[in-house]
Amino acid sequence: MILTHGLAFLSGTLGVQLLPELPHWWWFMTVLPFAFLRRWWPLGVHVLLVAALGAAWACYVATGVLNQQLDPKLEGQDLWVEGRMVSIPRYRKQSQRFDIQTSRLFNEQGEYSPPQRIRLNLYGVDLKPQPGEVWRLLVRLKRPHGFYNPGGFDYQGWLFSNRIGAAGYVRKNSANRRIQIAGVWDLSRIRWQLIQRIESRLRNNNTAGLITALVSGYRGGISSAQWDLSIRTGVSHLLAISGLHIGLVAGAVFFLSRWVWSILGFGLLRLPAPQFAGLCSFIAAALYAAIAGFALPTQRALIMLAIVLSGLLWRRRIATGHWFGVALLAVLIADPLSVWSAGFWLSFGAVGIIALLISGRRGPKRNRFFEVLRIQWGISLGLLPLLLLLFQKVSVVGPAANLIAIPIVGFIVTPLALSGGVLELLSPGSVSAALLNAAAWMLAKLWWLLEYLGSWSWSQWQTPQLPLWSVVCASFGIVIIMTLKGMPGRLLGVFWLLPLFLVEQGRPLPGFARLTLLDVGQGLATVIETTSHVLVYDTGPRYSDQFDTGKAVVIPYLYQRGISRIDKLMISHGDNDHIGGTASVLGAFPMASVLSSVPHKLWAINKTRAKYCHSGQAWTWDGVKFSVLAPSAPLRQRGHNNASCVLRIEGRCGSILLTGDIEALTEQHLVNSYGKSLASDVLVAPHHGSRSSSTASFLEAVKPQWVLIPSGYRSRYGHPHPHVLTRYTRRGFGVLTSAKHGAIEVAWPGCRPKVMAYRQTHKRYWFD
């Protein structure tokens, strides 16, 4: 019954998270009168009431989180904030990023209700706030916002679920100062000291970031290449302190303390060894979670561990379904927004699969090695639909990699690293150094093996976005495979897995094209699809060595669409907001050809041979004509924005004009050269809608039905300019901006363009 209640509470909580608008929590209390029907419909009423309670609780918590976000009127203003630094700073070149728990927000006009947490960027090296310290800083803030694209990461949703109510940067001001040092026992200060000492001890070791992550949960030292390899080999869960690590520590302490207590012999009458061991294991797990900053995965693990150990402490046998349901209820009550975390589903999914595999086992004991193999196989198979639904990819070598990596990391690397880290805090010296170096050496050997496994071309299986029905079918099939014995029954389960392999994304019909303007902030990235070809026009900006929109936006979108090859890449010009993601895209996809106004820059990026784009180039794909209208030779000599590649695409019904960052000069050249031939149904606004472009004569020649503007949220350049927006609207053009509408897709199911904005078709209640 408890399991049923837990699943009902989950369904109510999840249902609220999928709503486009957040209802008031008391609407769900209207089901309370059904309680009087329990005499005739007891189980159904129970389920309905618990689901309603879950929905009401989720609404109540979500309303509180929304109410603590920054007031829109305060965006872009100079504000003073006071708060405690509660995160580990992430350093980049001449900058750092950190979160503060706010206590005050004010300016000369008065005091304001502060967001619970604020994420800040600090540029320069004049100030170096440390975890646990309280600072007063002059800041400029904006409300939570992020890119929103098919297949991409919902950063705004992540900020919301982590209670971050504003983001911004620190302004230079002589009055910026620390107003309180960190306390001696401040957890964030201790954690920061631990990280610094481990990094110092392993300064020249490539695995230093990995060791730090295993000990403290801080993953800022893990390189992009290491992350990519861990995902490709399916061991990324080992690089963050989660239920596996908490369970291993608790298990090790349990058996060790029970053995010591039994050997000593005293106190057994008052507190038997199993109960003593249970208490010790929970304390050890809690301390480990504290070192990890009590991140959400560790909180979930502690809750589940506490429920499992409670049966031991009370000397009662708790049925598997009972403790699973209690754990589910406890986690959701503690944080109903955790359902947006992939870790929530993977954690409970893995635990549920293990429980299903080991429950009800009868007969002679099997070889432990084969039992471990069976459980590892079951987890890999059982989580397959969920992994494909969440990430559209799964590691083929993951089962083998985990079979090797889990015991090495769990029983060798983590104990060595954790012991060395604790000694570094208490009594740094040769012993702690030896332990940390031993852990690093062992991890390096494991990493060599993972690099070998990850080098295989088939080591990862990528799929397009799966519909929910195919995941449900596959999950049903996996349950059949795991629960039925004999080949006939299991073959039936295999049949239910087929939808995972048969789903394909629809492509345009011959003679038609599909345009997708991706949301990459202040930049441009566009994908054009025909029946059997793909063109990518620009790849968006590169924000840092660790982050570019080619990797974060363009590649996930193409994978989500089931695209494995790019037939042509066109880079309009050399500005970072158009070329910044190119290296990542070139590294991920085979290319047929590359066109650009700056081939020399592409060669400098990764030795890519590109041809100049120039007026007169043309080709036809699947009945759709592609024509390069600019730059001409004189415009190319001028360089920069006016040398952008201008591409016109014309199908059986409908046409598109891509203009890069051209300005008035090139616009007039196009009008003079092509006149009414410029007419297009869809115009991607020149230069992000800046005042230097979209001249009246150019707009009169193009006469688009729709203008799509690639722009960033609260663009520092003021894009799109209000005067330009007025020019569009006065002429009756439909206008959409990526900052407001997310990714924008234009398709032609007939001879009229169908425009879909991702923030509207996939709206979430935390959107502005």
N, C-alpha and C positions, 0 to 999 in steps of 0.2 A: 504493500500500500504506500509506503514511504517513497519508493521508486516512482510510482505513478504520480504522487504529489510533486516530486522533484521535476519530472518531465512536464507536468502541467504548468508548474511555475515557470519553467524554461520557455514553454510555448507562449505564455503571456508576455514574458519579458522580451523575447525575440520579436513577437508580433509588433510591439510598440516601436522597436528599433527600425522596422521596415516601413513605418508610416512616413508620408511626406510632410505631415503636419503633426505637432504634438498635441493631443487632446488633454483636457484637464483630468487629473487622476480620479476625481470623484465620479466621472462618467462610468468607470468600471465597477463602482459600488452599486450600480443599479441592478446587478445580478444577485444582490443579497436576498431579495424576496424569494428567490428560487430555493433558498435554504429550507423553506417550509415544505418543499416537495421531496425532501430526502427520504421520507417514509416510502414513497412509491418509486423513486429513482435515485437510490443512495449513491452509487458509484458515479453516475453522470453528474450529479450535483456537486459532489466532492471535486471532481476534475474541473468543472466550470468555475467553481468558487476559487480554487487555488490558482487557476489560470488568470482569473480576474484580479486576484491579489498580486500576482506577479506583474501584470500589466500596470496596475495602480502604483506599485512600488517603483517600477521603472520610470513611469511618468513623473512621479514625485521627485526622484533623484535627478532625472534629466532636467526638470524645470529649475531645480536649484543650481545646476551647473550652467544652464543658459543665463540665468539671472545674474551670475557673478562675472559674466564676460564684460569686456570694456564697453562703455557707453559709446555709440557711434559718434556722438558730438565731440568726443575727446581725441578722435583719431587725428594724427598729424600735429597735435599741439605739444608744446614743451610742458612736461609734467615732472614733478618731483616724486620719486617713489622711495619708500623705505621698506626693506625686507631682508630676510635671511637667505643666504645662498644655500640651496638645498641639493644641488646636483654637482656632479664632477664636471669641471670645465673641460670643454673640448677646444684644443688649441689648433689654430691654423696660422698661416703666415700673417703676422701682424694683426691677429684678431683672436678672439675667444668667444665661446658661446656657453651660456649657463642659465639655469632657472633660479628664480627667487620666490620665496614664500612671502607675499606682501603683507604689510601691516598698515601702511598709509599710502595714499595717493592724493596729491594736492598740487596747487599752483597759486598764483596771486589771487585768483578769483575765489578760491575756497577749497574745501576738502571734498573728495569723491569716494564713492564705494569702490574699493580696490578689487580687481580679480584675485582669485585665490592664489594662482601662480602666474608668473610672467616669464616668458623666454626672451632673453636679451643677447644681443651681439655687442661686443666691446671691441672697437678698432683702436689700434695703437698699443703701445706697451707701457704707457704711463701708469695705468692702474692694473693691479692684479688681485682681484677679490679671491678669497680662499673659502672653501666650503665651511659652513658653520658661522661665518662672519655676517654681521648685520651692516648694511651699507645704505647711504642716502645718495641717490644718483639722479641726474637730470636725464630724462629719456623722451623719446618720441615713440608712440605706440600705434598699433593698428589691431583690429579685431582678427581672430583666427581666420586664416584663409590658406588655400593650397591649390595645386593643380588638380583637375578632375577630368580623368580620361578613362575610356574603356581599357581594362587590363592594368591600369595604373594604381599606385598607392594613394589612398585617401588621407592625405596629410591633415586636412582640416578635421576629419573624423578622429584621427589619432590625437590631435590636440584636445578635442572635445572630451574624449574618453579619459585623457590624462589630466583633466581639470586645468588646462592651460588656457586662461581667459584672454590673453593678449600676447603680442610679440612685437619686438621693436629693437631699438639700438640706443646705446648710451651716447649722449651728447657731451662734447668736451666742455668742461666747466671747472673752474678752480674750486668750487664749493662741493664737488663730488668727494665724498670721504667715507671712511669706515667709522661707524659709530659704536660698534661693539665687536670685540674679538670672539673667536669661537671658544666655547667652554671646553674644559679639559676632557670631559666625557661626552662631548658632542659626537654623535655617531658619524655624521658626514665628515667631520674633521679627522676622526680615526681612520675612516675608510680612505680618505685622500692621502693620509700619511702612508698607509699600507701600499697604495698604488704607486706612490712616488718611490718608495724604498724598493719595491720589486722591480720597477723600471730602471732604477739606478743600478741595482745588482745585476740585472740582465741587459745592460745598456747596449751591448753589441750583438745581442742574440735575436735572430729573426722571429723566434717564438715568444718574445717577451710580451707582446700584446695578447697572445693566446693564454699564457700563464696568468697574466693579470685578470683576464676575463674569467678564468676558472676559479680564481681565489676571491675576487671582489665583485664580479658581475659587470665590471666596467669594460665595454667593448670598443671604446674609442681608439685603442691601440691596434686593433685588427685591421690589416690592410684590405683594400678592395679585392686584390687577387686572392687573399686567404679566404675572404667571405665567399667569393665566387666558387672556389674549389670546395669549400665545405658544403655549399648548396648542391654543387654538381655531384658530389659523392654521398649526399644525404646525411651528413654528420653535423649540420649546423646547430642542431639541438644540443650538442655537446659543448658548444662554445659559449653558452649562456647558462647561468645557474638556474636550474629548473627543477621539476619534480624528480628527475632522474638523479641529479646530484644530491638533492636533499634526502632522497630515499637511500642513496648509497652511504652518505654520512650517518644517517640515523641507524641504518642496519649495522654498519661497522661498530658504532658506539654501543648499540644494543648488545651485540654478541660479546664484545670486549668487557663491558661493565657487568654483564650477567656472569661471565666466567670469573672475573675478579671477585664479585660479591659472593659467589659460590665457594671460591677458594678460601676467602677470609672467614666465612662461616658465621660471623656475628650479625645479629639483626634479622636472621632469616625468619624467626618466629613473628616478628613485628611487620617486616616488609620482605616478602619473598623475592628471590632474585629476578623473576620475570617482571614484577612490578617496578623494582628498582631500575632495571635495565630500560624499561619503557620510559620512565621519567628522565633518565640520563640521555636517552636517544632524542627525546623531544627537546630538551634543553640544548643539546648539541646542534640539532637542526635549526632551532630558533636563533642561536648565535651565528650560524653560517648564513642564515637568511638576513640577519642584521648586517653582517659584513657586505652582503650583496645589496644593501640599501632597501631591503623589504620590497623589492620589485614585485609586480603583480604575479609573475609565475611562482615566485617563492611564497607569496601569500597563499596562493591556491594550494601549493604543496603542503604548507604547514597545516592548513585547515583539514586536508584529507588525512595527513598523518595523525593529527589530533583525534580525529574520529576513529581511525583504525586502532590507535593505542588506547582509546577510552574503553573498548571492550576488554583489552588486556588488564587495564587497571581495575575495572569493575568485576573482572573474572567472569565475563559473560561472552558467549559466542554470538557475534553479530553476523547475520546473514549478509551475503555479498550485496544483494540488491538493496538491503536496508542501509548499509553504510554508504553505498554509492549514491542513493537518493538523498541522504542527509548531507553528504559532502556537496552535492549539486545545489541543494537549497542554501547551505551555508555560504557558498561562494557567491551565489546570485544575490543573496540578501546583503552580503558585504559590499558587492559592487555589481549592480545589474548591467552596467555598461561594459562589463568584461566580455559579453557575448560578441563584441566587435573585435576581440583579439583572436587571431588564429591560434595562439597558444591555448586558449580556453578549450577550443574544439579538439585540438590535437591531444591535449592532456587527458581530457575525459574520454576521448576516443581510444587512446592507447590503454588507459586503465580499464575501460570497459571490455576491450578485446582480451586483455590478459585475464580479467575475471571470467570471461566467457570460456577461455581456453582451459583454465585450471579448475573451474567449478565442476563439481559432480564427477571428478575423476575417480574411477574405481579400478580395482585389479592390482596386479603386481607393479611395483615401482619400475619406471623406465630409467635407462641410462640418463644421467643428468645432462650430459652433453647433447644428446638427441632431444631432450626436453627443452633445452635452451634454444636449439635450432628450430623446434616447433613453434615456440613462442615468438622468436624473431621473425620467422616466416609469417606467422599469423598477424603480427603487428604491421609488417610491410604490406601484406595483402589487404588487411582490414582498413588501413589508412589511405589506401590508393585512391578511392573515389574522392575522399575529403581533400587530399593533397592536390588532385587535379582540379577540383572545384575552386580551391583557394588560390592556387599558384599556377595552374595550367602546365605544370611540369612535375616530374618525379624522377628520382635517381634510380636508374636501372641497377647500378652497382651498389646502391645503398644497403641492401641486406647483407652483402658480403663485407662491405666497409664497416658497418655497425657491429657485425659479429666480431670483428677484430678490434675496432676502436673502443667500443663500450667497456670491455674489461680492462684495456690498457689505460684509458682515461679514468675510468671509475675506480680501479683498484691499485693503480700505480701512480699515474700522473697527478691526479687530484689529491690523494693523501700526501704525497711528497710536497706538492706546491702549497697546500694548505698548511702543513706543518712548518714549512720554511717561511711562509708569510707570517704566521703567528709569531714565530721566533724572531723575525725581523722587527716586529713591533715591540716584543718584550725584551729581547736580548740579542741584538744583531751581532753577527760574528761569523766565524768559519763554518759552524754547523748549519746555520740558516742558509748561508751561501751554497754549501754543498747540497742541501736538500733542493733548493731552487734550481741549481744547475743540473742536478740529476733529473728533475722533472722536465726541464727544458730539453735535455739530451734525449730523453725517452720520447717526448712529443715530436722532436725533430725527425726521429726515425719513423714514427708513425706517419708524419706528414709526407715523408718521402714516398711511402707506400700509397697514400691517398693521391699524391700527384701522379703516380703511375696509373692508378685506377681512373682518375679523372681525365687522363690524356686520351682515353679511348673515345672515338667519335660517337659511339652509341651509348656512352655512359649516362646520358640523360634523355628522357622521353618528353617531348614537348607536344602539347595538344592545343587546339583552339579552345575558346571559352565553351565549357560544357553546359548544356541546359540542366536545370535542376532535376527534371524527370530522369535523365540518363544516370545521374548520381544516385537517385533513389533506387532505380532498377539494379545498378551495380552493387549497392549496399545490401539489397535483398539477396542478391546472388551470393555475396560473400558470407552472409549469415547461413545460407543453405550449405555452402562448402564447409564451413566450420562446425556445423551442428549435425549434419547427416553423415552417416558412415556408408562406405561402399561407393563404387564408381557410378552407378546409375544416378543416384541422388546428387553427387557432386558434379556430374556432367550437366545436370539441370542448372546448378548454380553457375557454371561457366557460361551457359547460354545467356543468363541475365547480365553477364559482364559485357556482352557484345556492344551495347550502346556506347561504351567508352571509346570504342575503336571506329565507330561508323559515323560519328557526328562530324559534319563539315559546315563551315560558314558559307553562306550564299554569296556568290559573286555576281556582278552586273551582267546583264544579257549582252550579246554582241551588238555593237553600235551605241552602247551606253557606258557611262563612267560614274564612279562614286568618288566624291571629294570628302576628306576628313581634315578639318583644321584642328590640330591638336592644341591643347592648353599647356603652353610651356612658359607662362609668365610673360616677361618683356622679351619677346623673341618670336620666331616663326618656325613652324614645322608642319608640313602638309603631306598627306598621302593621297595619291590618285590610283584608283583601281579600275581596270577593265576586266573583261572576261578571264583573261589568262596572263595579264601583265600588271606590274606594280611600279609606280614611280614615286620616289620620295623627293620632295622639294624643300630643302633646308632642314636642319636638324635641331634648331633651338640653341640656347646658350649653355656654356660651361661655367658653373658657379664656383667650382673649386676643383682641386685635384681629385677629390673623392666623389664629386657629384656633377653630373651633366645630364641634360634632358634627353640626349640620345639614348643613354642607358636607362634613365628613370621613366621616360615617357614613350619615345618612339619605338624602341625594341619591344617593351611589353605590349604595346598596341598591336604591332605586327604579329607577334606570337598569338595574341588573343584572336586575331583574325585568321589564324592558321596559315600565315604567310611565311615561307621558308626561303624566299629568294627575292631580291630587288633587281628588277630589270634595268632601271636607270636611276641614278642619284644625281640631282641637280642642286648645286649650291649657288644661290643667287649672287652673293658677294662675300667679302671676307670679314665682315663684322662678327664679333663673338656671338651675338644673339641669333645669328643665322648659321654659323659654321661650328659652334662650340661643341655640339654633340656628334660631330662627324666621325671622329676617331672610334667611338664606341660602336656606331652603326656599321662602319666599314669592317670592324673586327668581328661583328656578329653575323653578317650576311654576305654570301657571295654576290658579286656585282657583275652585271654585263657591261656597263659603261658608266662613266662619270663625266658630267658637264659642269663647268663653272666659269665665272668671270675671273677667278683667281686660282688657276691650276697650280701655280707655284706654292700657294699656301697648303694645298692638299698634299703636295709632295713633301712639304716640310712636316706635316702632321704624321704621316706614316707611310711615306714613299708611294702614295697612290698616284697612278698616271691618269690625269684628267685632261679632257679636251676643252678648248675654249668654247663657250656658248656664244653664238653670234646670230644676228638676224639672217633669215633664209633657211636655217636648219629646220627640217620637218620629217616626220615619220608617222606611220599609221599602225595602230594596234587594235585588233579585233573590231574594225570598223570605226574607230575613234581616231581623229586626226590631231596630232600635236605639232604646233608651230612655234618656233622661237622668233619673237618679234624684235627683240633687242638683247644686247647692245649692238649698234652698228659700230664700224671702226672709229668714227669720231668720238662716240660716247665712251667706248672702251678706253680711249686715251685719257679721258677726263677722270676715269677711275672712281672708286668708292661707290656711293649710293647710286649715282646716275649710270653706273656701268652694270647694274643688276641685270641678271638674266630675266627676261620677261617671256612668259610662256602662255600661249592660248590653246585651250583644249576644246574641241568641238565634236560632239557626237550626233547621232541621228536626231535626237531632241535635246537641246540644251548645250550651253557653252560656259567655259570658265576662263577667267583671266587672272593669272598669278603675276604680281608686279614687283616682288621684293621690296627694296627701299627706294624706288625711283622717286624723284622730286619733279618740280615743275618743268625743268629743262627737258627731261626725257619724256614726260607726259606730252609736251607740245610736239616733240619729235614724232611720237607715235601717232598723234592726231594728224600731223602733216603727212605722214607716210601711209597711214592705213585708213584714216577717215572713219566712215561708218562701218568698215569691216572690223573695228574694235568691239562692236556691240556684243555683249555677253550677258548671260543670265545671272552669273555669279561673279562678283569682283572681290578678290582678297585685297583689302585696302592698302594702297601704297604707303610705305613707311609708317605702318601702325596707326594711320590716321593723323599724322603730324600736320602742322600748319603749312609746311613747305611743300605739300603734295595735295592731291585731289582737287586740282584746279577745275573751274567751271567748264572750260572747253573739253577737258578730258572726260568729265562725268557726262557731259552731253553726248559725247561720242560713244561711250560704253553703254550708258543707259541700263544698268543692271537692275534686276528685280531685287537682288539681295547683295548687301555689302557685309562681308565678314571681316572683323577687325581683330588682329592678333595683338593683344595688349596685356600688360601686367596689372594686378590689383594695386590701385593707388600708385600708378606709374610715376616715378620720379621725373619723367620727361613730360608729364601732362598728356600722355596719349590715351585715348584720342582727344584732339583739341576740340573744345566746344564749337568753334566756328565751323570746323569740318563736319561735325555731327549735324549742325544746322543745314549745311549744304546737302547732306544726304537726305535728311527728313523732308526738307522743302521740295525735293524732287520726287518724293513718294517711295524712296528705296526702303526696303526692309533692312534693319541694322541689327547685327548681333556682335557681341564682343566676347572673346574667350575668357576675359577676366570675370565677366558676369555670368556667362552661359556655359563655361567649360568647353570641352571638345564639341565641335559643330560638324555635323555630317549633312551633306547634300547628296541626294540620290534622285534618279529619274525613273520612277516606276512606270511613268507614262511620259507625256510631253510637257508636264509641269513639274518643276523641281519640288521635291519634298525635303524640307529643312528640319533637322532634329537637333536640339541642344541637350547635351548630356546632363547638365544640371537640372533640366526640366523633366526629361524622361526618367531620370534616376534621382529624383529629389530626395533629400534627407531633411529631417526637421531641424537640424542644427545649421542649415544654410541660412544666410541673410535673405 
